[in-house]
Amino acid sequence: MADDLTIAFVGAGNMAGALIQGLIRTTTIPSTHIIAADPDQARLDLLESDLAIRVTQSNDAAVKSANVVVLATKPQVFGQVLPGLASSLQPGTLVISIAAGISTRTIERVLPDGTHVVRTMPNTPALVGAGATAVAAGAYATDEDLALAQRLFESVGIVVQVPESQIDAVTGVSGSGPAYVFAMIEALRDAGAREGLPEATALQLASQTVLGAARLLLERGEAPEALRQKVTSPGGTTLAGLQALDDNGFRDAVQGAVRAATRRSAELGQMAEGSND
Ligand SMILES: NC(=O)c1ccc[n+]([C@@H]2O[C@H](COP(=O)([O-])OP(=O)(O)OC[C@H]3O[C@@H](n4cnc5c(N)ncnc54)[C@H](OP(=O)(O)O)[C@@H]3O)[C@@H](O)[C@H]2O)c1
């Protein structure tokens, strides 16, 4: 990764912290080329002492010295953060947003004309380097901008490129997805405990089973249908379990979750758009 990048993070919370750690761990970007801005001085002190990055309470100061700016505050404060950045951005700076529900159009309308904006949707496994992020180009972003955003987020997991119209669906699948998997693990733990396992043992087995199944799928490159069939013998235990899942509407429940989260993401985006008019 180019050593001439200086990356400013506006907002230095959980996701920004994960990304900064990933960049330092897996790229050649010097830690002194990363600057984090946040109102919370204690958080900044921790980032400075742990990761030797530059820190400031001033968004303006951070953005002035950067050629890539990552917008990493909660979406609710974008309305107050963005106007302040408009006059500090260097010409040609790439602006990458990680905020749920804020469109590139909403950002572009506040920043100087022609600002290159890339919107992303990461997820919380980025905190352990196993994230899934989608990146989407705004109106003025180039292929090089997308490629750079992709490389940055690859430091905390896998990255896919999508048109922005698909970001709500990404939110429904992988943005909110970790919570569905946690719900599945909770259900496995509780069900295991009801069948007589100690709760802690059931939780350990359930968590490792989800991790192991996902790794098997990704590392073998086989379709999930093929792997499922391989472990399902006629008259066996897995078939009995799968039939009970089907009888209880498992697939419909998952589809319903993705549909509801996708729609909610679109609604939140429309509300953010309206509040910036
Ligand atoms: N966490 C997820 O699962 C996830 C997944 C995908 C996308 N995202 C997106 O990632 C973004 C950050 O989420 P997060 O979980 O990292 O939130 P977070 O931990 O709350 O981080 C946000 C940080 O921004 C700071 N901040 C507040 N106002 C600010 C301002 N005016 N200027 C600069 N910094 C300011 C906050 O400080 P204070 O705490 O002092 O207010 C906080 O340290 C959100 O937009 C979210 O939609 C999160």
The ligand as an SDF file (V2000), in Angstrom:
LIG
                    3D

 48 52  0  0  0  0  0  0  0  0999 V2000
  -20.5720   -1.3620   14.8900 N   0  0  0  0  0  0  0  0  0  0  0  0
  -21.0820   -1.9690   13.8260 C   0  0  0  0  0  0  0  0  0  0  0  0
  -21.5320   -3.1090   13.8030 O   0  0  0  0  0  0  0  0  0  0  0  0
  -21.1000   -1.2490   12.5090 C   0  0  0  0  0  0  0  0  0  0  0  0
  -21.2760   -1.9930   11.3290 C   0  0  0  0  0  0  0  0  0  0  0  0
  -21.2930   -1.2950   10.1270 C   0  0  0  0  0  0  0  0  0  0  0  0
  -21.1660    0.0820   10.1260 C   0  0  0  0  0  0  0  0  0  0  0  0
  -21.0260    0.7550   11.2880 N   0  0  0  0  0  0  0  0  0  0  0  0
  -20.9290    2.2050   11.2720 C   0  0  0  0  0  0  0  0  0  0  0  0
  -19.7050    2.6120   11.8380 O   0  0  0  0  0  0  0  0  0  0  0  0
  -19.8670    3.9040   12.3980 C   0  0  0  0  0  0  0  0  0  0  0  0
  -19.2040    3.9270   13.7580 C   0  0  0  0  0  0  0  0  0  0  0  0
  -19.7670    2.9190   14.5790 O   0  0  0  0  0  0  0  0  0  0  0  0
  -19.0530    2.4690   15.9170 P   0  0  0  0  0  0  0  0  0  0  0  0
  -19.7330    1.2350   16.3510 O   0  0  0  0  0  0  0  0  0  0  0  0
  -17.5720    2.4860   15.7120 O   0  0  0  0  0  0  0  0  0  0  0  0
  -19.4900    3.7090   16.8540 O   0  0  0  0  0  0  0  0  0  0  0  0
  -18.7400    4.3020   18.1230 P   0  0  0  0  0  0  0  0  0  0  0  0
  -17.9030    3.2730   18.7880 O   0  0  0  0  0  0  0  0  0  0  0  0
  -19.7740    5.0520   18.9000 O   0  0  0  0  0  0  0  0  0  0  0  0
  -17.7360    5.3730   17.4610 O   0  0  0  0  0  0  0  0  0  0  0  0
  -18.1090    6.6470   17.0480 C   0  0  0  0  0  0  0  0  0  0  0  0
  -17.0910    7.6330   17.6110 C   0  0  0  0  0  0  0  0  0  0  0  0
  -17.3600    8.9220   17.0530 O   0  0  0  0  0  0  0  0  0  0  0  0
  -17.1690    9.8800   18.0930 C   0  0  0  0  0  0  0  0  0  0  0  0
  -17.8210   11.1420   17.7880 N   0  0  0  0  0  0  0  0  0  0  0  0
  -19.0410   11.5990   18.2000 C   0  0  0  0  0  0  0  0  0  0  0  0
  -19.2510   12.8320   17.7060 N   0  0  0  0  0  0  0  0  0  0  0  0
  -18.1450   13.1750   16.9930 C   0  0  0  0  0  0  0  0  0  0  0  0
  -17.7780   14.3280   16.2460 C   0  0  0  0  0  0  0  0  0  0  0  0
  -18.5910   15.3890   16.1390 N   0  0  0  0  0  0  0  0  0  0  0  0
  -16.5800   14.3340   15.6400 N   0  0  0  0  0  0  0  0  0  0  0  0
  -15.7360   13.2800   15.7250 C   0  0  0  0  0  0  0  0  0  0  0  0
  -16.0570   12.1590   16.4220 N   0  0  0  0  0  0  0  0  0  0  0  0
  -17.2380   12.1060   17.0290 C   0  0  0  0  0  0  0  0  0  0  0  0
  -17.7700    9.1870   19.2870 C   0  0  0  0  0  0  0  0  0  0  0  0
  -17.3600    9.8140   20.4860 O   0  0  0  0  0  0  0  0  0  0  0  0
  -18.3850    9.7800   21.7380 P   0  0  0  0  0  0  0  0  0  0  0  0
  -18.5110    8.3400   22.1180 O   0  0  0  0  0  0  0  0  0  0  0  0
  -17.6770   10.6180   22.7540 O   0  0  0  0  0  0  0  0  0  0  0  0
  -19.6830   10.3570   21.2410 O   0  0  0  0  0  0  0  0  0  0  0  0
  -17.1970    7.7760   19.1320 C   0  0  0  0  0  0  0  0  0  0  0  0
  -15.9000    7.6650   19.7190 O   0  0  0  0  0  0  0  0  0  0  0  0
  -21.3710    4.1840   12.4530 C   0  0  0  0  0  0  0  0  0  0  0  0
  -21.6990    5.1450   11.4790 O   0  0  0  0  0  0  0  0  0  0  0  0
  -22.0070    2.8710   12.1110 C   0  0  0  0  0  0  0  0  0  0  0  0
  -23.1900    3.0370   11.3450 O   0  0  0  0  0  0  0  0  0  0  0  0
  -20.9550    0.1220   12.4970 C   0  0  0  0  0  0  0  0  0  0  0  0
  1  2  1  0
  2  3  2  0
  2  4  1  0
  4  5  1  0
  4 48  2  0
  5  6  2  0
  6  7  1  0
  7  8  2  0
  8  9  1  0
  8 48  1  0
  9 10  1  0
  9 46  1  0
 10 11  1  0
 11 12  1  0
 11 44  1  0
 12 13  1  0
 13 14  1  0
 14 15  2  0
 14 16  1  0
 14 17  1  0
 17 18  1  0
 18 19  2  0
 18 20  1  0
 18 21  1  0
 21 22  1  0
 22 23  1  0
 23 24  1  0
 23 42  1  0
 24 25  1  0
 25 26  1  0
 25 36  1  0
 26 27  1  0
 26 35  1  0
 27 28  2  0
 28 29  1  0
 29 30  1  0
 29 35  2  0
 30 31  1  0
 30 32  2  0
 32 33  1  0
 33 34  2  0
 34 35  1  0
 36 37  1  0
 36 42  1  0
 37 38  1  0
 38 39  2  0
 38 40  1  0
 38 41  1  0
 42 43  1  0
 44 45  1  0
 44 46  1  0
 46 47  1  0
M  CHG  2   8   1  16  -1
M  END
$$$$
